[in-house]
Amino acid sequence: MSFPNKEDRLVCWNHRDEYWKCLDESKSQTDCNEFRKKYEQFCPSQWVKHFDRKREYIKFKERLELEGYVPEEKKRTSV
């Protein structure tokens, strides 16, 4: 696979952003399917993996900042 040119990168990032915006608006995964398909179509698969992991990490960080750190043992005993 050749490296995407600037135009291709911008198209990819725009589709990624549209998909993430759909998810951020608390719509279900099925509501965002069309955005996901375009995101996967216009972005290299390795980029999709990377961006998906990045989003998970960003969401984890946001949760951590809001809720604070809860040790794993405490989680098990409180359930």
PyMOL Python script that loads the backbone (N, CA, C, O; Angstrom):
from pymol import cmd

cmd.read_pdbstr("""\
ATOM      1  N   MET A   1       0.832  -1.179   0.000  1.00  0.00           N
ATOM      2  CA  MET A   1       0.000   0.000   0.000  1.00  0.00           C
ATOM      3  C   MET A   1       0.879   1.245   0.000  1.00  0.00           C
ATOM      4  O   MET A   1       1.830   1.342   0.776  1.00  0.00           O
ATOM      5  N   SER A   2       0.565   2.175  -0.852  1.00  0.00           N
ATOM      6  CA  SER A   2       1.317   3.428  -0.861  1.00  0.00           C
ATOM      7  C   SER A   2       0.747   4.377   0.193  1.00  0.00           C
ATOM      8  O   SER A   2      -0.414   4.275   0.590  1.00  0.00           O
ATOM      9  N   PHE A   3       1.585   5.284   0.621  1.00  0.00           N
ATOM     10  CA  PHE A   3       1.167   6.240   1.638  1.00  0.00           C
ATOM     11  C   PHE A   3       0.173   7.221   1.024  1.00  0.00           C
ATOM     12  O   PHE A   3       0.422   7.745  -0.062  1.00  0.00           O
ATOM     13  N   PRO A   4      -0.950   7.480   1.696  1.00  0.00           N
ATOM     14  CA  PRO A   4      -1.952   8.404   1.143  1.00  0.00           C
ATOM     15  C   PRO A   4      -1.391   9.827   0.990  1.00  0.00           C
ATOM     16  O   PRO A   4      -0.609  10.297   1.816  1.00  0.00           O
ATOM     17  N   ASN A   5      -1.801  10.475  -0.054  1.00  0.00           N
ATOM     18  CA  ASN A   5      -1.374  11.866  -0.243  1.00  0.00           C
ATOM     19  C   ASN A   5      -2.209  12.780   0.662  1.00  0.00           C
ATOM     20  O   ASN A   5      -3.106  12.319   1.368  1.00  0.00           O
ATOM     21  N   LYS A   6      -1.903  14.061   0.630  1.00  0.00           N
ATOM     22  CA  LYS A   6      -2.556  15.015   1.537  1.00  0.00           C
ATOM     23  C   LYS A   6      -4.079  15.014   1.363  1.00  0.00           C
ATOM     24  O   LYS A   6      -4.818  15.036   2.347  1.00  0.00           O
ATOM     25  N   GLU A   7      -4.534  14.988   0.138  1.00  0.00           N
ATOM     26  CA  GLU A   7      -5.968  14.979  -0.143  1.00  0.00           C
ATOM     27  C   GLU A   7      -6.638  13.744   0.447  1.00  0.00           C
ATOM     28  O   GLU A   7      -7.697  13.840   1.067  1.00  0.00           O
ATOM     29  N   ASP A   8      -6.014  12.585   0.251  1.00  0.00           N
ATOM     30  CA  ASP A   8      -6.559  11.333   0.780  1.00  0.00           C
ATOM     31  C   ASP A   8      -6.594  11.341   2.305  1.00  0.00           C
ATOM     32  O   ASP A   8      -7.545  10.852   2.917  1.00  0.00           O
ATOM     33  N   ARG A   9      -5.557  11.895   2.907  1.00  0.00           N
ATOM     34  CA  ARG A   9      -5.516  11.974   4.374  1.00  0.00           C
ATOM     35  C   ARG A   9      -6.649  12.851   4.901  1.00  0.00           C
ATOM     36  O   ARG A   9      -7.313  12.504   5.877  1.00  0.00           O
ATOM     37  N   LEU A  10      -6.861  13.989   4.244  1.00  0.00           N
ATOM     38  CA  LEU A  10      -7.928  14.893   4.675  1.00  0.00           C
ATOM     39  C   LEU A  10      -9.308  14.234   4.554  1.00  0.00           C
ATOM     40  O   LEU A  10     -10.160  14.388   5.428  1.00  0.00           O
ATOM     41  N   VAL A  11      -9.509  13.508   3.470  1.00  0.00           N
ATOM     42  CA  VAL A  11     -10.780  12.795   3.282  1.00  0.00           C
ATOM     43  C   VAL A  11     -10.959  11.757   4.388  1.00  0.00           C
ATOM     44  O   VAL A  11     -12.038  11.638   4.968  1.00  0.00           O
ATOM     45  N   CYS A  12      -9.903  11.013   4.673  1.00  0.00           N
ATOM     46  CA  CYS A  12      -9.939  10.010   5.737  1.00  0.00           C
ATOM     47  C   CYS A  12     -10.283  10.656   7.070  1.00  0.00           C
ATOM     48  O   CYS A  12     -11.196  10.211   7.766  1.00  0.00           O
ATOM     49  N   TRP A  13      -9.553  11.703   7.421  1.00  0.00           N
ATOM     50  CA  TRP A  13      -9.766  12.360   8.719  1.00  0.00           C
ATOM     51  C   TRP A  13     -11.169  12.948   8.833  1.00  0.00           C
ATOM     52  O   TRP A  13     -11.770  12.923   9.907  1.00  0.00           O
ATOM     53  N   ASN A  14     -11.688  13.476   7.733  1.00  0.00           N
ATOM     54  CA  ASN A  14     -13.049  14.025   7.763  1.00  0.00           C
ATOM     55  C   ASN A  14     -14.084  12.933   8.020  1.00  0.00           C
ATOM     56  O   ASN A  14     -15.031  13.138   8.779  1.00  0.00           O
ATOM     57  N   HIS A  15     -13.904  11.775   7.388  1.00  0.00           N
ATOM     58  CA  HIS A  15     -14.839  10.663   7.618  1.00  0.00           C
ATOM     59  C   HIS A  15     -14.707  10.122   9.039  1.00  0.00           C
ATOM     60  O   HIS A  15     -15.706   9.756   9.659  1.00  0.00           O
ATOM     61  N   ARG A  16     -13.494  10.069   9.552  1.00  0.00           N
ATOM     62  CA  ARG A  16     -13.282   9.654  10.940  1.00  0.00           C
ATOM     63  C   ARG A  16     -13.990  10.617  11.887  1.00  0.00           C
ATOM     64  O   ARG A  16     -14.677  10.192  12.816  1.00  0.00           O
ATOM     65  N   ASP A  17     -13.820  11.898  11.649  1.00  0.00           N
ATOM     66  CA  ASP A  17     -14.435  12.907  12.513  1.00  0.00           C
ATOM     67  C   ASP A  17     -15.961  12.850  12.475  1.00  0.00           C
ATOM     68  O   ASP A  17     -16.617  13.027  13.501  1.00  0.00           O
ATOM     69  N   GLU A  18     -16.521  12.604  11.296  1.00  0.00           N
ATOM     70  CA  GLU A  18     -17.976  12.470  11.177  1.00  0.00           C
ATOM     71  C   GLU A  18     -18.470  11.257  11.966  1.00  0.00           C
ATOM     72  O   GLU A  18     -19.491  11.324  12.651  1.00  0.00           O
ATOM     73  N   TYR A  19     -17.747  10.168  11.864  1.00  0.00           N
ATOM     74  CA  TYR A  19     -18.113   8.949  12.595  1.00  0.00           C
ATOM     75  C   TYR A  19     -18.032   9.183  14.105  1.00  0.00           C
ATOM     76  O   TYR A  19     -18.949   8.820  14.842  1.00  0.00           O
ATOM     77  N   TRP A  20     -16.935   9.789  14.562  1.00  0.00           N
ATOM     78  CA  TRP A  20     -16.771  10.064  15.989  1.00  0.00           C
ATOM     79  C   TRP A  20     -17.843  11.026  16.489  1.00  0.00           C
ATOM     80  O   TRP A  20     -18.349  10.875  17.601  1.00  0.00           O
ATOM     81  N   LYS A  21     -18.186  12.009  15.671  1.00  0.00           N
ATOM     82  CA  LYS A  21     -19.230  12.963  16.060  1.00  0.00           C
ATOM     83  C   LYS A  21     -20.556  12.233  16.251  1.00  0.00           C
ATOM     84  O   LYS A  21     -21.284  12.501  17.206  1.00  0.00           O
ATOM     85  N   CYS A  22     -20.861  11.327  15.358  1.00  0.00           N
ATOM     86  CA  CYS A  22     -22.078  10.530  15.474  1.00  0.00           C
ATOM     87  C   CYS A  22     -22.073   9.750  16.791  1.00  0.00           C
ATOM     88  O   CYS A  22     -23.078   9.727  17.502  1.00  0.00           O
ATOM     89  N   LEU A  23     -20.959   9.119  17.112  1.00  0.00           N
ATOM     90  CA  LEU A  23     -20.858   8.367  18.360  1.00  0.00           C
ATOM     91  C   LEU A  23     -20.964   9.285  19.575  1.00  0.00           C
ATOM     92  O   LEU A  23     -21.591   8.929  20.573  1.00  0.00           O
ATOM     93  N   ASP A  24     -20.350  10.464  19.489  1.00  0.00           N
ATOM     94  CA  ASP A  24     -20.375  11.409  20.604  1.00  0.00           C
ATOM     95  C   ASP A  24     -21.769  11.962  20.873  1.00  0.00           C
ATOM     96  O   ASP A  24     -22.078  12.370  21.992  1.00  0.00           O
ATOM     97  N   GLU A  25     -22.598  11.972  19.850  1.00  0.00           N
ATOM     98  CA  GLU A  25     -23.973  12.451  20.014  1.00  0.00           C
ATOM     99  C   GLU A  25     -24.853  11.380  20.640  1.00  0.00           C
ATOM    100  O   GLU A  25     -26.079  11.493  20.651  1.00  0.00           O
ATOM    101  N   SER A  26     -24.215  10.346  21.157  1.00  0.00           N
ATOM    102  CA  SER A  26     -24.890   9.256  21.872  1.00  0.00           C
ATOM    103  C   SER A  26     -25.880   8.486  21.008  1.00  0.00           C
ATOM    104  O   SER A  26     -26.874   7.954  21.502  1.00  0.00           O
ATOM    105  N   LYS A  27     -25.597   8.438  19.740  1.00  0.00           N
ATOM    106  CA  LYS A  27     -26.414   7.607  18.862  1.00  0.00           C
ATOM    107  C   LYS A  27     -25.906   6.180  18.954  1.00  0.00           C
ATOM    108  O   LYS A  27     -24.751   5.950  19.312  1.00  0.00           O
ATOM    109  N   SER A  28     -26.754   5.231  18.636  1.00  0.00           N
ATOM    110  CA  SER A  28     -26.338   3.832  18.712  1.00  0.00           C
ATOM    111  C   SER A  28     -25.379   3.508  17.565  1.00  0.00           C
ATOM    112  O   SER A  28     -25.261   4.251  16.591  1.00  0.00           O
ATOM    113  N   GLN A  29     -24.710   2.387  17.717  1.00  0.00           N
ATOM    114  CA  GLN A  29     -23.756   1.944  16.706  1.00  0.00           C
ATOM    115  C   GLN A  29     -24.450   1.761  15.360  1.00  0.00           C
ATOM    116  O   GLN A  29     -23.869   2.066  14.318  1.00  0.00           O
ATOM    117  N   THR A  30     -25.677   1.269  15.373  1.00  0.00           N
ATOM    118  CA  THR A  30     -26.398   1.056  14.114  1.00  0.00           C
ATOM    119  C   THR A  30     -26.741   2.383  13.441  1.00  0.00           C
ATOM    120  O   THR A  30     -26.776   2.463  12.213  1.00  0.00           O
ATOM    121  N   ASP A  31     -26.995   3.421  14.233  1.00  0.00           N
ATOM    122  CA  ASP A  31     -27.260   4.741  13.659  1.00  0.00           C
ATOM    123  C   ASP A  31     -26.026   5.289  12.953  1.00  0.00           C
ATOM    124  O   ASP A  31     -26.141   6.074  12.011  1.00  0.00           O
ATOM    125  N   CYS A  32     -24.852   4.877  13.407  1.00  0.00           N
ATOM    126  CA  CYS A  32     -23.590   5.400  12.864  1.00  0.00           C
ATOM    127  C   CYS A  32     -22.959   4.468  11.833  1.00  0.00           C
ATOM    128  O   CYS A  32     -21.837   4.714  11.388  1.00  0.00           O
ATOM    129  N   ASN A  33     -23.656   3.410  11.448  1.00  0.00           N
ATOM    130  CA  ASN A  33     -23.091   2.428  10.516  1.00  0.00           C
ATOM    131  C   ASN A  33     -22.638   3.034   9.195  1.00  0.00           C
ATOM    132  O   ASN A  33     -21.575   2.682   8.683  1.00  0.00           O
ATOM    133  N   GLU A  34     -23.435   3.940   8.641  1.00  0.00           N
ATOM    134  CA  GLU A  34     -23.074   4.551   7.359  1.00  0.00           C
ATOM    135  C   GLU A  34     -21.785   5.358   7.482  1.00  0.00           C
ATOM    136  O   GLU A  34     -20.943   5.343   6.584  1.00  0.00           O
ATOM    137  N   PHE A  35     -21.639   6.062   8.602  1.00  0.00           N
ATOM    138  CA  PHE A  35     -20.413   6.816   8.833  1.00  0.00           C
ATOM    139  C   PHE A  35     -19.228   5.865   8.990  1.00  0.00           C
ATOM    140  O   PHE A  35     -18.133   6.134   8.494  1.00  0.00           O
ATOM    141  N   ARG A  36     -19.460   4.754   9.683  1.00  0.00           N
ATOM    142  CA  ARG A  36     -18.386   3.769   9.898  1.00  0.00           C
ATOM    143  C   ARG A  36     -17.940   3.168   8.562  1.00  0.00           C
ATOM    144  O   ARG A  36     -16.743   2.999   8.331  1.00  0.00           O
ATOM    145  N   LYS A  37     -18.871   2.851   7.703  1.00  0.00           N
ATOM    146  CA  LYS A  37     -18.525   2.265   6.403  1.00  0.00           C
ATOM    147  C   LYS A  37     -17.651   3.212   5.581  1.00  0.00           C
ATOM    148  O   LYS A  37     -16.664   2.791   4.978  1.00  0.00           O
ATOM    149  N   LYS A  38     -18.021   4.486   5.564  1.00  0.00           N
ATOM    150  CA  LYS A  38     -17.231   5.462   4.808  1.00  0.00           C
ATOM    151  C   LYS A  38     -15.862   5.653   5.449  1.00  0.00           C
ATOM    152  O   LYS A  38     -14.854   5.783   4.755  1.00  0.00           O
ATOM    153  N   TYR A  39     -15.837   5.667   6.760  1.00  0.00           N
ATOM    154  CA  TYR A  39     -14.576   5.778   7.503  1.00  0.00           C
ATOM    155  C   TYR A  39     -13.647   4.625   7.124  1.00  0.00           C
ATOM    156  O   TYR A  39     -12.467   4.844   6.849  1.00  0.00           O
ATOM    157  N   GLU A  40     -14.168   3.413   7.107  1.00  0.00           N
ATOM    158  CA  GLU A  40     -13.354   2.246   6.742  1.00  0.00           C
ATOM    159  C   GLU A  40     -12.995   2.253   5.261  1.00  0.00           C
ATOM    160  O   GLU A  40     -11.926   1.778   4.877  1.00  0.00           O
ATOM    161  N   GLN A  41     -13.875   2.782   4.438  1.00  0.00           N
ATOM    162  CA  GLN A  41     -13.638   2.815   2.986  1.00  0.00           C
ATOM    163  C   GLN A  41     -12.523   3.793   2.616  1.00  0.00           C
ATOM    164  O   GLN A  41     -11.705   3.498   1.745  1.00  0.00           O
ATOM    165  N   PHE A  42     -12.485   4.935   3.260  1.00  0.00           N
ATOM    166  CA  PHE A  42     -11.548   5.981   2.865  1.00  0.00           C
ATOM    167  C   PHE A  42     -10.262   6.028   3.687  1.00  0.00           C
ATOM    168  O   PHE A  42      -9.360   6.802   3.369  1.00  0.00           O
ATOM    169  N   CYS A  43     -10.162   5.219   4.730  1.00  0.00           N
ATOM    170  CA  CYS A  43      -8.949   5.195   5.551  1.00  0.00           C
ATOM    171  C   CYS A  43      -8.271   3.831   5.437  1.00  0.00           C
ATOM    172  O   CYS A  43      -8.953   2.808   5.373  1.00  0.00           O
ATOM    173  N   PRO A  44      -6.957   3.805   5.412  1.00  0.00           N
ATOM    174  CA  PRO A  44      -6.244   2.524   5.427  1.00  0.00           C
ATOM    175  C   PRO A  44      -6.620   1.738   6.697  1.00  0.00           C
ATOM    176  O   PRO A  44      -6.854   2.328   7.752  1.00  0.00           O
ATOM    177  N   SER A  45      -6.674   0.430   6.583  1.00  0.00           N
ATOM    178  CA  SER A  45      -7.130  -0.396   7.708  1.00  0.00           C
ATOM    179  C   SER A  45      -6.269  -0.215   8.958  1.00  0.00           C
ATOM    180  O   SER A  45      -6.779  -0.242  10.078  1.00  0.00           O
ATOM    181  N   GLN A  46      -4.978  -0.031   8.765  1.00  0.00           N
ATOM    182  CA  GLN A  46      -4.100   0.197   9.929  1.00  0.00           C
ATOM    183  C   GLN A  46      -4.454   1.510  10.622  1.00  0.00           C
ATOM    184  O   GLN A  46      -4.370   1.611  11.846  1.00  0.00           O
ATOM    185  N   TRP A  47      -4.839   2.486   9.862  1.00  0.00           N
ATOM    186  CA  TRP A  47      -5.234   3.771  10.443  1.00  0.00           C
ATOM    187  C   TRP A  47      -6.533   3.608  11.229  1.00  0.00           C
ATOM    188  O   TRP A  47      -6.690   4.169  12.313  1.00  0.00           O
ATOM    189  N   VAL A  48      -7.455   2.837  10.671  1.00  0.00           N
ATOM    190  CA  VAL A  48      -8.729   2.605  11.366  1.00  0.00           C
ATOM    191  C   VAL A  48      -8.459   1.961  12.723  1.00  0.00           C
ATOM    192  O   VAL A  48      -9.024   2.379  13.734  1.00  0.00           O
ATOM    193  N   LYS A  49      -7.601   0.947  12.747  1.00  0.00           N
ATOM    194  CA  LYS A  49      -7.235   0.305  14.019  1.00  0.00           C
ATOM    195  C   LYS A  49      -6.635   1.322  14.983  1.00  0.00           C
ATOM    196  O   LYS A  49      -7.004   1.379  16.156  1.00  0.00           O
ATOM    197  N   HIS A  50      -5.715   2.113  14.477  1.00  0.00           N
ATOM    198  CA  HIS A  50      -5.051   3.114  15.313  1.00  0.00           C
ATOM    199  C   HIS A  50      -6.059   4.132  15.861  1.00  0.00           C
ATOM    200  O   HIS A  50      -6.061   4.423  17.057  1.00  0.00           O
ATOM    201  N   PHE A  51      -6.914   4.670  14.987  1.00  0.00           N
ATOM    202  CA  PHE A  51      -7.886   5.667  15.426  1.00  0.00           C
ATOM    203  C   PHE A  51      -8.896   5.080  16.407  1.00  0.00           C
ATOM    204  O   PHE A  51      -9.305   5.756  17.350  1.00  0.00           O
ATOM    205  N   ASP A  52      -9.302   3.827  16.194  1.00  0.00           N
ATOM    206  CA  ASP A  52     -10.234   3.177  17.130  1.00  0.00           C
ATOM    207  C   ASP A  52      -9.596   3.041  18.513  1.00  0.00           C
ATOM    208  O   ASP A  52     -10.229   3.322  19.531  1.00  0.00           O
ATOM    209  N   ARG A  53      -8.346   2.611  18.535  1.00  0.00           N
ATOM    210  CA  ARG A  53      -7.637   2.494  19.822  1.00  0.00           C
ATOM    211  C   ARG A  53      -7.465   3.859  20.468  1.00  0.00           C
ATOM    212  O   ARG A  53      -7.611   4.007  21.681  1.00  0.00           O
ATOM    213  N   LYS A  54      -7.155   4.845  19.655  1.00  0.00           N
ATOM    214  CA  LYS A  54      -6.970   6.202  20.169  1.00  0.00           C
ATOM    215  C   LYS A  54      -8.274   6.707  20.801  1.00  0.00           C
ATOM    216  O   LYS A  54      -8.252   7.306  21.876  1.00  0.00           O
ATOM    217  N   ARG A  55      -9.379   6.470  20.151  1.00  0.00           N
ATOM    218  CA  ARG A  55     -10.676   6.894  20.698  1.00  0.00           C
ATOM    219  C   ARG A  55     -10.971   6.189  22.017  1.00  0.00           C
ATOM    220  O   ARG A  55     -11.423   6.819  22.973  1.00  0.00           O
ATOM    221  N   GLU A  56     -10.720   4.899  22.068  1.00  0.00           N
ATOM    222  CA  GLU A  56     -10.930   4.158  23.320  1.00  0.00           C
ATOM    223  C   GLU A  56     -10.073   4.746  24.438  1.00  0.00           C
ATOM    224  O   GLU A  56     -10.539   4.896  25.567  1.00  0.00           O
ATOM    225  N   TYR A  57      -8.830   5.075  24.126  1.00  0.00           N
ATOM    226  CA  TYR A  57      -7.928   5.646  25.123  1.00  0.00           C
ATOM    227  C   TYR A  57      -8.417   7.029  25.578  1.00  0.00           C
ATOM    228  O   TYR A  57      -8.398   7.335  26.770  1.00  0.00           O
ATOM    229  N   ILE A  58      -8.847   7.845  24.639  1.00  0.00           N
ATOM    230  CA  ILE A  58      -9.354   9.175  24.974  1.00  0.00           C
ATOM    231  C   ILE A  58     -10.569   9.056  25.896  1.00  0.00           C
ATOM    232  O   ILE A  58     -10.675   9.779  26.886  1.00  0.00           O
ATOM    233  N   LYS A  59     -11.479   8.145  25.569  1.00  0.00           N
ATOM    234  CA  LYS A  59     -12.678   7.950  26.392  1.00  0.00           C
ATOM    235  C   LYS A  59     -12.299   7.420  27.774  1.00  0.00           C
ATOM    236  O   LYS A  59     -12.884   7.831  28.776  1.00  0.00           O
ATOM    237  N   PHE A  60     -11.332   6.519  27.833  1.00  0.00           N
ATOM    238  CA  PHE A  60     -10.856   5.988  29.109  1.00  0.00           C
ATOM    239  C   PHE A  60     -10.285   7.115  29.965  1.00  0.00           C
ATOM    240  O   PHE A  60     -10.584   7.218  31.155  1.00  0.00           O
ATOM    241  N   LYS A  61      -9.461   7.957  29.345  1.00  0.00           N
ATOM    242  CA  LYS A  61      -8.855   9.080  30.054  1.00  0.00           C
ATOM    243  C   LYS A  61      -9.909  10.046  30.593  1.00  0.00           C
ATOM    244  O   LYS A  61      -9.799  10.516  31.725  1.00  0.00           O
ATOM    245  N   GLU A  62     -10.917  10.340  29.796  1.00  0.00           N
ATOM    246  CA  GLU A  62     -11.995  11.227  30.232  1.00  0.00           C
ATOM    247  C   GLU A  62     -12.728  10.635  31.438  1.00  0.00           C
ATOM    248  O   GLU A  62     -13.016  11.339  32.407  1.00  0.00           O
ATOM    249  N   ARG A  63     -13.027   9.332  31.369  1.00  0.00           N
ATOM    250  CA  ARG A  63     -13.696   8.654  32.488  1.00  0.00           C
ATOM    251  C   ARG A  63     -12.830   8.700  33.738  1.00  0.00           C
ATOM    252  O   ARG A  63     -13.325   8.947  34.838  1.00  0.00           O
ATOM    253  N   LEU A  64     -11.549   8.464  33.563  1.00  0.00           N
ATOM    254  CA  LEU A  64     -10.608   8.465  34.681  1.00  0.00           C
ATOM    255  C   LEU A  64     -10.545   9.837  35.341  1.00  0.00           C
ATOM    256  O   LEU A  64     -10.511   9.937  36.568  1.00  0.00           O
ATOM    257  N   GLU A  65     -10.530  10.886  34.538  1.00  0.00           N
ATOM    258  CA  GLU A  65     -10.484  12.236  35.089  1.00  0.00           C
ATOM    259  C   GLU A  65     -11.771  12.596  35.816  1.00  0.00           C
ATOM    260  O   GLU A  65     -11.731  13.308  36.819  1.00  0.00           O
ATOM    261  N   LEU A  66     -12.912  12.117  35.330  1.00  0.00           N
ATOM    262  CA  LEU A  66     -14.189  12.415  35.965  1.00  0.00           C
ATOM    263  C   LEU A  66     -14.423  11.588  37.233  1.00  0.00           C
ATOM    264  O   LEU A  66     -14.825  12.120  38.267  1.00  0.00           O
ATOM    265  N   GLU A  67     -14.167  10.290  37.138  1.00  0.00           N
ATOM    266  CA  GLU A  67     -14.496   9.380  38.227  1.00  0.00           C
ATOM    267  C   GLU A  67     -13.327   9.117  39.166  1.00  0.00           C
ATOM    268  O   GLU A  67     -13.522   8.674  40.298  1.00  0.00           O
ATOM    269  N   GLY A  68     -12.125   9.388  38.703  1.00  0.00           N
ATOM    270  CA  GLY A  68     -10.947   9.092  39.507  1.00  0.00           C
ATOM    271  C   GLY A  68     -10.570   7.629  39.366  1.00  0.00           C
ATOM    272  O   GLY A  68     -11.272   6.835  38.739  1.00  0.00           O
ATOM    273  N   TYR A  69      -9.441   7.302  39.970  1.00  0.00           N
ATOM    274  CA  TYR A  69      -8.922   5.936  39.892  1.00  0.00           C
ATOM    275  C   TYR A  69      -9.580   5.070  40.948  1.00  0.00           C
ATOM    276  O   TYR A  69      -9.620   5.442  42.121  1.00  0.00           O
ATOM    277  N   VAL A  70     -10.100   3.913  40.544  1.00  0.00           N
ATOM    278  CA  VAL A  70     -10.665   2.943  41.473  1.00  0.00           C
ATOM    279  C   VAL A  70      -9.876   1.656  41.296  1.00  0.00           C
ATOM    280  O   VAL A  70      -9.927   1.037  40.233  1.00  0.00           O
ATOM    281  N   PRO A  71      -9.138   1.243  42.343  1.00  0.00           N
ATOM    282  CA  PRO A  71      -8.344   0.014  42.222  1.00  0.00           C
ATOM    283  C   PRO A  71      -9.224  -1.179  41.853  1.00  0.00           C
ATOM    284  O   PRO A  71     -10.389  -1.249  42.244  1.00  0.00           O
ATOM    285  N   GLU A  72      -8.654  -2.111  41.101  1.00  0.00           N
ATOM    286  CA  GLU A  72      -9.387  -3.288  40.629  1.00  0.00           C
ATOM    287  C   GLU A  72      -9.966  -4.091  41.789  1.00  0.00           C
ATOM    288  O   GLU A  72     -11.098  -4.565  41.700  1.00  0.00           O
ATOM    289  N   GLU A  73      -9.209  -4.252  42.877  1.00  0.00           N
ATOM    290  CA  GLU A  73      -9.692  -5.026  44.028  1.00  0.00           C
ATOM    291  C   GLU A  73     -10.930  -4.380  44.638  1.00  0.00           C
ATOM    292  O   GLU A  73     -11.868  -5.079  45.021  1.00  0.00           O
ATOM    293  N   LYS A  74     -10.938  -3.079  44.729  1.00  0.00           N
ATOM    294  CA  LYS A  74     -12.073  -2.360  45.307  1.00  0.00           C
ATOM    295  C   LYS A  74     -13.320  -2.547  44.437  1.00  0.00           C
ATOM    296  O   LYS A  74     -14.431  -2.649  44.957  1.00  0.00           O
ATOM    297  N   LYS A  75     -13.134  -2.589  43.124  1.00  0.00           N
ATOM    298  CA  LYS A  75     -14.249  -2.807  42.220  1.00  0.00           C
ATOM    299  C   LYS A  75     -14.895  -4.155  42.491  1.00  0.00           C
ATOM    300  O   LYS A  75     -16.120  -4.262  42.537  1.00  0.00           O
ATOM    301  N   ARG A  76     -14.074  -5.185  42.671  1.00  0.00           N
ATOM    302  CA  ARG A  76     -14.595  -6.537  42.880  1.00  0.00           C
ATOM    303  C   ARG A  76     -15.337  -6.652  44.206  1.00  0.00           C
ATOM    304  O   ARG A  76     -16.376  -7.308  44.272  1.00  0.00           O
ATOM    305  N   THR A  77     -14.832  -6.036  45.245  1.00  0.00           N
ATOM    306  CA  THR A  77     -15.452  -6.161  46.564  1.00  0.00           C
ATOM    307  C   THR A  77     -16.708  -5.327  46.691  1.00  0.00           C
ATOM    308  O   THR A  77     -17.571  -5.653  47.507  1.00  0.00           O
ATOM    309  N   SER A  78     -16.843  -4.261  45.915  1.00  0.00           N
ATOM    310  CA  SER A  78     -18.011  -3.404  46.016  1.00  0.00           C
ATOM    311  C   SER A  78     -19.182  -3.939  45.205  1.00  0.00           C
ATOM    312  O   SER A  78     -20.301  -3.444  45.350  1.00  0.00           O
ATOM    313  N   VAL A  79     -18.956  -4.933  44.361  1.00  0.00           N
ATOM    314  CA  VAL A  79     -20.023  -5.475  43.514  1.00  0.00           C
ATOM    315  C   VAL A  79     -20.790  -6.537  44.223  1.00  0.00           C
ATOM    316  O   VAL A  79     -21.727  -7.104  43.659  1.00  0.00           O
TER     317      VAL A  79
END
""", "prot")
cmd.dss("prot")
cmd.show_as("cartoon", "prot")
cmd.util.cbc("prot")
cmd.orient("prot")
